[in-house]
Structures are given as C-alpha cells and as structure tokens.
Amino acid sequence: MDCNLLKPFPYSSLQRFLLADSGALEKDKCSGTGESAYWFCSVCYPGLAYRGFDNLTVHLSSEQHQFKVIKHPNQTGRTNCMNTFCHLLPQAEAVTLVFWDINTCPVPSSCDPRLVGPGIKRFLKNKGYSGPLTITAVGVLTDVPDNILRGVYSGGISLDNNHCGRSSVNYSVRDYTSANPPPAIIMVIGDPGVLLSISDLFSYKGGYKFLPYDSILSFLPADSGELEGDNCSETGESASCVCSDCCRGNVEKDFEKFSMHLSSRAHKRA
C-alpha cells in the first residue's frame, strides 16, 4: 500500500480503531507497538521522555509541577489543571528538610521569632508529613538582627551563614540533593524569585517532593498561644550553627559563640 508519510490521516473518533468484540484484542500485547509507552510533561520537562505511569502521577501531583503551572499559565492555557492529580498518593514518612531564606523572607515585625520553628513543625504535621524534620535558616546572617537570630535558633531552627545572598538557599538545596539520594521532602521558604530558581533545579531532579512557600505567616496561627505547648527541640535534630563562608563543616551548638564569630575580624576577613 502506497502512502504519503507527510500527509496526515484525520480521524474524529477512536471508535474506528476498536473492534466490536473487545475480546478479539485480549491476546494483543501493548508492547507489540515496538517500545513501551512514554510520558511527557511539556510544562516542566520539554522534549524529555520518561517511562512509568506511577512516575507520571507522582510528578503531576507534586508541588514543583503545580508551581510551574502557576508561574507559566500560558504553557497550559489554564491553571485549574494543577488540582487534577492532587493528593493521589499517601504522604510518605520521608526525611523532611526546610530551607528558609531569612533575607528575602524575614520574620515579620509582629511575629515572635521563637514561634517560627514550632509553627513550621505543626504546619507540616497537619499536612501529613511525619518524617524526621530539620529546619535551617540560610542567608547573610550578619544582615539579620541578633535578637531575631537568637529567637529563631531557640525555636529549634539551625542557622547557616552564607554570603551568596539570593543564591544561598539554591546552593544549600543543591548540596543536599547531590549528597543525599531521594526520597525526601524539601520545603523552601523565600521570595518568588528564589522559589522559581529552586523549581528549575527540581525540574531535572526526580524523587524529591518540593514545597514552595513565600511567607512565614503561612505557618503561624492567628493566636500564638496555640504554639506555646510545642517542644521546639522536637524538630528532629537539635539546632546547630554553621558559617559556610569561613568555617564550612564546623558545627557550633552555642549561639553566643556563633554570634561572636560573625562579628569577629577573622570572619570579616574571610
């Protein structure tokens, strides 16, 4: 049979390809089409093909995909598709990491910094994330008032001083995902620019669930008394302080010593 490969074959219905007796197809194998089927997500992975239906549903239900849909609605023509596959899978008890850009998303003046850690912990618990939790505030900590850092640290949040500014959280997430294979739940708190750069990172790193948030207020109840009974030390590991600028790898547990280091001549020369 001769055919023009450049000319399309228009059909308006799939009924043309289905037999009246579906039993006639029972012996046919789907793999007989040549290769197993692929799936594509042109929103997040344009031009890349993947296999596995379960992988597709995990991706479509991920917040990294939903974030892409919100940021690039013209790629889909509508944003309501973000809810199509929400909550298809049970929440895994995976390790949970929170990286908070404390410079682009500071503690509001009306907020007690000691409540941020317990607030994030309760928020994640209410969302069904029950795995080991570590929260780290990342950024140029010398630009944050000492009393804010002290309160954040006492609330169970680790501190990581990094002079890279808006890229600090990006580097922190890259370091973690390079050294630790999935699965893991990674929440990032920062302004939209920070979240978009992290979203691009997760577009080619599979197996991690990305939770983007652009406000600390999302984790704090209207009545701060609701968090008074929370034990800050239950955030997983005890909080620690690191200066990635000049003492990378050296962990300090004493906040006062860490604060003195940040104001020292040795740090300023680094």
C-alpha positions in Angstrom: 0.0 0.0 0.0 1.4 3.4 -1.0 1.0 6.3 1.3 2.3 9.8 1.7 4.1 10.0 5.0 3.9 13.8 5.0 0.1 13.8 4.7 -1.9 13.4 8.0 -4.7 10.8 8.4 -7.5 12.7 10.1 -9.9 10.8 12.3 -12.5 12.3 14.5 -13.2 9.3 16.7 -11.3 6.4 18.3 -14.3 4.1 17.6 -12.7 3.4 14.2 -9.8 1.6 15.8 -11.8 -0.5 18.3 -13.3 -3.8 17.4 -17.0 -4.6 18.2 -15.8 -7.6 20.2 -13.2 -6.4 22.7 -12.3 -10.0 23.3 -10.5 -10.0 20.0 -7.9 -7.8 21.4 -7.2 -9.7 24.6 -4.3 -11.6 23.2 -2.6 -8.5 21.8 0.3 -7.2 23.8 0.7 -3.5 24.3 4.4 -3.9 23.9 3.8 -5.1 20.4 3.8 -1.5 19.3 7.5 -1.6 19.3 8.6 0.1 22.6 6.8 0.6 25.9 4.9 3.9 26.1 6.4 7.1 27.2 5.0 10.1 29.0 5.9 13.8 28.6 5.3 16.9 30.7 5.9 19.9 28.4 5.4 22.3 31.4 8.4 21.0 33.3 10.5 18.8 31.0 10.0 20.0 27.4 11.4 17.5 25.0 12.3 14.8 27.5 10.6 11.4 27.6 10.0 9.2 30.7 8.5 5.8 31.4 6.3 4.5 34.1 2.7 5.6 34.8 3.3 5.8 38.5 6.1 8.2 37.9 3.7 10.4 35.9 1.1 10.5 38.6 3.8 11.3 41.2 5.1 14.1 39.1 1.6 15.6 38.3 0.7 15.6 42.0 4.0 17.2 43.0 4.0 20.8 44.2 7.0 21.5 41.9 4.8 20.8 38.9 1.9 22.9 40.4 4.3 25.8 41.0 5.4 25.7 37.3 1.8 25.8 36.2 1.2 28.8 38.4 4.3 30.6 37.1 3.8 29.7 33.4 0.0 29.6 32.9 0.4 30.2 29.1 2.0 26.9 28.7 -1.2 25.1 29.6 -3.8 27.7 28.8 -5.4 27.4 32.2 -4.2 27.0 35.8 -7.1 24.8 37.1 -5.2 21.7 35.9 -3.0 21.9 39.0 -5.7 20.3 41.1 -6.2 17.4 38.7 -4.0 14.9 40.4 -3.6 16.5 43.9 -3.3 14.1 46.8 -3.3 10.9 44.7 -0.6 9.3 46.8 -0.4 8.9 50.6 2.2 11.1 52.4 5.4 9.2 52.8 7.3 9.3 56.1 10.3 10.6 54.3 13.0 12.9 55.7 11.8 16.5 55.6 14.2 19.4 55.0 13.2 23.0 55.3 15.5 25.7 53.8 14.4 29.2 54.8 15.8 32.2 53.0 15.8 34.5 56.0 16.9 37.5 54.0 14.2 37.5 51.3 11.5 36.2 53.6 12.3 37.8 57.0 10.5 37.3 60.3 7.6 39.8 60.3 7.9 42.6 62.9 4.7 41.4 64.6 5.9 37.8 65.0 7.8 36.3 67.9 10.8 34.6 66.1 10.8 31.8 68.7 7.4 30.6 67.3 8.6 30.1 63.7 10.1 26.7 64.3 7.2 25.2 66.2 4.8 26.8 63.6 6.6 25.1 60.7 6.6 21.8 62.5 2.9 22.0 63.3 2.1 23.0 59.7 3.9 20.0 58.3 2.4 17.7 60.8 -1.1 18.9 59.8 -0.2 18.3 56.2 0.6 14.7 56.9 4.4 14.9 56.8 5.6 12.9 59.8 9.2 12.0 58.9 12.4 13.4 60.6 12.5 17.1 60.3 15.3 19.6 60.0 14.8 23.4 59.6 17.6 25.7 58.5 17.6 29.4 58.1 20.1 30.3 55.3 21.4 33.6 54.2 23.7 36.6 55.1 23.0 36.4 58.8 25.1 39.5 59.6 22.2 41.4 57.9 19.7 39.9 60.4 19.3 41.5 63.9 20.9 39.4 66.6 17.8 39.2 68.7 15.9 37.7 65.7 18.6 35.1 65.1 18.6 34.2 68.8 14.9 33.8 68.9 14.8 31.7 65.6 17.6 29.5 67.0 15.9 29.0 70.3 12.8 27.8 68.4 14.7 24.8 67.0 15.9 26.2 63.7 19.5 25.8 62.6 21.5 28.7 61.2 23.7 28.7 58.1 25.6 31.9 57.3 26.2 32.1 53.5 27.3 35.3 51.7 25.8 34.2 48.4 22.7 36.2 49.0 19.7 35.1 47.0 21.6 32.1 45.8 22.3 30.8 49.3 19.3 28.6 49.5 19.8 27.4 46.0 23.3 26.2 46.9 22.1 24.6 50.1 19.4 22.6 48.2 21.9 21.6 45.6 24.4 20.4 48.2 21.8 18.3 50.0 20.4 16.7 46.8 23.9 16.0 45.5 24.9 14.2 48.7 21.5 12.5 49.6 19.5 10.5 47.1 15.7 10.6 47.2 13.2 10.3 48.6 13.0 13.5 50.6 10.5 16.3 51.1 12.2 19.7 50.6 10.4 22.8 51.7 11.8 26.1 50.6 10.7 29.5 52.0 11.7 32.6 50.1 10.5 35.2 47.7 9.1 34.2 44.3 12.5 34.7 42.5 14.2 32.2 44.9 11.3 29.7 44.6 11.4 29.9 40.8 15.2 29.2 40.7 14.7 26.2 43.0 11.8 25.0 40.9 14.1 24.9 37.9 16.5 22.7 39.9 13.9 20.2 40.7 12.7 20.1 37.1 15.5 17.6 36.4 16.0 16.1 39.9 13.3 13.4 40.4 12.2 11.7 43.6 12.1 14.8 45.7 8.9 16.5 46.7 9.2 20.3 46.5 7.1 22.5 48.8 7.5 26.2 47.9 6.2 28.9 50.2 6.8 32.7 50.1 5.7 33.8 53.6 6.4 32.8 57.2 2.9 33.9 58.0 1.7 30.7 56.4 2.9 28.7 59.4 1.8 30.9 62.2 -1.7 30.7 63.7 -3.7 33.9 64.4 -3.5 33.0 68.1 0.2 32.5 69.0 -0.9 30.7 72.2 -1.7 27.7 70.1 2.1 27.0 69.8 3.1 27.6 73.4 2.9 23.9 74.3 5.1 22.8 71.4 8.5 21.5 72.3 11.0 23.2 70.0 13.6 20.5 70.4 11.2 18.0 68.7 12.1 19.4 65.2 14.3 16.4 64.7 18.0 17.0 65.4 19.0 19.7 67.9 19.6 23.1 66.2 23.1 24.0 65.2 25.0 26.9 63.6 27.3 26.9 60.6 29.3 29.6 58.9 29.7 28.4 55.3 31.8 31.4 54.4 34.8 30.5 56.6 34.1 27.5 58.8 32.3 25.2 56.5 31.8 21.8 58.2 32.4 23.1 61.7 29.2 22.9 63.7 28.6 25.2 66.6 25.9 24.5 69.2 26.4 27.6 71.3 24.6 30.5 69.7 26.5 33.1 71.7 29.8 31.8 70.3 28.4 31.7 66.8 27.2 35.3 67.2 30.7 36.4 68.4 32.2 34.7 65.3 30.0 36.6 62.9 31.1 39.9 64.4 34.8 38.8 64.6 37.7 40.2 62.5 38.5 36.7 61.4 35.0 36.3 59.8 35.1 39.7 58.2 38.4 38.9 56.6 37.2 35.6 55.2 
